[in-house]
Amino acid sequence: MKRTISCIGSGNMGTALMKGAAAVIGPENIGFTDIEKPKAETAAQTMGARVIGSNTEAIQKGDYVFLAVKPQILKAVLEEITPAVKERLSDKKTSKTFTLVSMAPGWSIEKIQTLMGLKVPTVRIMPNTPALISRGVIAVAPSVEVSEERVTELEKILAGAGMVDRLDEKYLDAVTGLSGSGPAFVYLFIEALADGGVRAGLPRDKALHYAAQTVLGSAAMVLETGKHPGELKDMVTSPGGTTIAGVAALENGAFRAAAINAVEAAWRRSMELG
């Protein structure tokens, strides 16, 4: 696949997605730019990619231009690149291969296009950090200006970083609260499970390993069996046994309500950022 990608921003998420993309299109076709040049150089060196001199150059050289910046500074970046995007879209030779890809929480496609004053072909995505090990969840929502061929091509590129799923943009903020922020919630749970193991007498390293593997295996059971989590839970909870005692303790601590509230809080914050 002969495509070029420019990544504006070289933080963890942008680097994770480019690492996956490099396996599909080759690292030599990927370039990083960052206001902190050493960060761009480090990200590029880790995968054999290039460093791009400026955001304007990123627009000129990328078939797909990833906006891997925080939502708080996206406005400034969009204002900076708008003249270059306008010029790119006016070039009949290159306009058909140009697409913006934004991963900023809360920033709708309409808001991006309105700020730029251009109907820019834009795809909004919401990835998560397991993309660093090619096990991410990446939700994709394209604007009407992006052809089916281009969306399919982008999905193939992103698949190097994990599972890719296309859905209506109206769900992106909810995805941010669930799979975007969810890894942090899961890490807290793994840490808490390990602490419980330590309290029960397990060595710390063993407790942490067992906790992480238990979560990994349990998640695989949900995905591979297709059974509802409640059904799988009931398979473990025998009458009067150890597991139901633990489940009762979680219910007493409002465990499920806390998890629901965490996702809702992240969802609401995503909308506020926009």
C-alpha positions, 0 to 999 in steps of 0.5 A, a space after each residue: 500500500 503506497 500511502 504517506 502519513 504525517 502525524 502532527 504530535 508524537 505522544 503515546 497515542 500518536 506513536 502507538 498508531 504510527 507503530 501499527 501503521 508502519 507494519 502496513 505501509 512501511 515506516 519510511 512512509 510515516 513522518 512526525 512533527 511536534 512543537 518539541 522536536 526531540 519528541 518527534 525525533 525519538 518517535 521517528 527513531 523508534 520505528 525508522 520513520 521520518 521527522 517533518 519540519 513543520 505542521 505546514 510541511 505535514 499537510 503537504 506531504 501526507 495522504 493521511 494527516 493525523 492530528 495527534 494533539 490534545 483537544 486544548 491545543 487543537 484549535 491553534 493547530 487547525 488555525 495554523 494548518 488551514 492555509 496549507 489545507 486550502 492549498 492542498 484541496 485546490 490541487 486537483 492532483 493531490 486533493 483526492 488523496 488527502 484526509 485529516 484524521 482527528 483523535 481529539 475527544 469532544 471535537 466533532 467533524 462539524 466543529 473542525 470543518 467550521 473552524 477551518 471554513 473548509 469541507 475538509 475530508 475528515 475522519 474522527 477516531 477514538 483509539 486507546 492505549 493498548 494500541 501500543 501492543 497492537 491490541 487497541 480498540 479504534 472507533 472510526 467515524 468518517 465525514 461525508 467527504 471521505 470516499 468509501 475507498 478511502 475509509 476502507 484503506 484507512 481501516 486497513 492501516 489502523 488495523 495494525 494497531 488493533 481492532 477497528 470498528 466503524 460507527 456513527 459519529 454521535 457515539 464517539 463521546 460514549 466510546 471515549 468514556 468506555 474504551 478510550 478511558 477504560 484501560 485506566 479503570 481496568 488498571 485500577 481494578 488489576 491493581 486492587 485485585 493484586 492488593 487483595 492477593 497481597 493482603 491474603 498473603 501472596 508475594 507482590 509479584 505473584 499477586 500482580 501477575 495472577 491478577 493481570 492474567 485473570 483479567 486477560 483470560 476473563 476478557 478472552 472468555 467473553 469475546 471467544 464464547 460470546 456468552 453474557 458476562 453475567 452467565 460466565 459469572 454464574 458459572 464461577 459462583 457456586 452456592 455458599 462458595 468463596 466467589 459469591 462471598 466476594 461478589 457480595 462484597 463488591 456489591 456492598 461497595 457499589 462496584 458496578 455503580 462506581 464503574 458505570 459512573 466512571 464511564 459516564 464521568 469520562 463521557 461527560 468530560 469528553 463533551 465538555 472538551 469539545 
